[in-house]
Amino acid sequence: MTYMEPENLSHFDFLGVCKPGGLAILQAEEPEDAFICADGVEERMADQAIVIEAVLAAFQ
């Protein structure tokens, strides 16, 4: 088993990508949580791809 802790990932990167307008909603309703959507859809998807590749490689 390999332990992996990519430097550019954070705890909330496991969540699905934010919906359009998600950042604005968080900023209005839960401003302290707005960082969850601050990176945008493309960056979250790229971060998740790193994890998916590592998991798939572990099972090969």
JOVEN-V473473 format. One line per field, one symbol per residue. psi: psi as a letter, one per 20 degrees, with the letter a starting at -180 (. if undefined). Layout:
psi: ???
This chain:
psi: qpppmphiqrgiiiqrqqqpigghgghghmhijhhhjhirgggghgghhggggggghhj.
